[in-house]
Amino acid sequence: MKRRKAKRVAIALEVEWGYKRHLETYAGCQRYADEAGWDCSITPTTPKLLRMENGKPSFDGILARATPPLATVAKRMNVPLVNLWLNSPTQNLPGVFADFEASGTMAAEHLIGRGFKRFGYLGFLRDKDARLQLTGFHNRLKGEGLRCTTHRFSRTSVTDKAQGWKTFIDGLGKWADSWELPIGIFVVNDLYCRYLNDVCRPKDLHVSQDVGIVGCSNEPTICASPPPTLTSIDLNHEQIGYRAASLLDRIMKGASPPQTPELAPPIGLIPRQSTDSHAADDPIVSAALRFIAESTNQPIKVIDVANEMGINRRTLERRFSESVGRSIAGEITRFRLARAKRQLVESGSPLKTVARECGFRNTDHFHKVFARAEGITPTQYRKQRQ
């Protein structure tokens, strides 16, 4: 029997930018392509990639961050195109995108759970993803009777030659001056969390005690350094790429393109140092929480916190109960476990080292406390999350 010729598919995702969201989307596309037996090529987004060869288009289908010129040429040559760029000016293309509204809801729930009562959103002025993030964030807060302040800016002011950079930074500074602390901020993506942190530092605003920050995309290098590490939402880009390739396959086989885009839900929120603390309006409790957060690598006790604050232990316990609804000892354990979970996922350190660096008495003590709080052992947690 004559062997069926493999489908030729172009993948145009600007992987040269090096962002996780582009690389993982490409990986998902390629994973499906390998399963389907396609012949794939990484290409630029230029419409020049499409040409006629022996009376047929050079590709059977395209997965792309679709630009208007590329979409026009693909339509003229009758080549199926699946869009992976939500902010594309091109309309009425089949596409698969992250559920940005769900990410906004997720960020709001996390910050509410950290005890914040005041909130803010930092994002692009006209982009669809930012608008959807803000909708999800705002609606979740509204459901709790809470409000948020927003700061929106033009993407072009901070990209390319960044001609509006000074205006952008000055605007961030003025926005920060207007905050009533403590405040939880959701940011359009992780890089802009770093810009916000740079603005907070000279104003002596502590991240995460005064300002809790949640980013989006979970870019590993940006989130990991420098301190504080960034809490971020993983948008599941590999699954987005895989689903986009699956959609293209169906269209190439004759299925009608869907009228609405497919949305892939986020994997989840990855907590790190930028939301480590529990917000508190009581200044003494707030300072105590900061001390605990900065001392989780030490075997501190409740009396050490009281002594650091220069206050009677019983009085501090009462103020903790009134302000955050938990005990000092409970907060010490919570911070230790949060630090331990990050180390279990982000490092290959043995459990003995993790226990020591997170203030536990020994490995056995760490194991018991962790299993009681999480329902699984530290080893099981590491295997699941890594």
Secondary structure, DSSP 8 states (H G I E B T S, - for coil): -------EEEEE--GGG--HHHHHHHHHHHHHHHHHT-EEEE--SSGGG--EETTEES-SEEEE---HHHHHHHHHTT--EEE--TT-S--S--BEEE-HHHHHHHHHHHHHHTT---EEEEEESS-HHHHHHHHHHHHHHHHTT--EEEEEE-GGGTSTT-TTHHHHHHHHHHHHHT--SSEEEEESSHHHHHHHHHHHGGGT--TTTTEEEEEES--HHHHHSSSS--EEEE--HHHHHHHHHHHHHHHHTT----SS-EEE---EEE--GGG-S---SSHHHHHHHHHHHHTTTS---HHHHHHHHTS-HHHHHHHHHHHHSS-HHHHHHHHHHHHHHHHHHH----HHHHHHHTT-SSHHHHHHHHHHHHSS-HHHHHHHH-
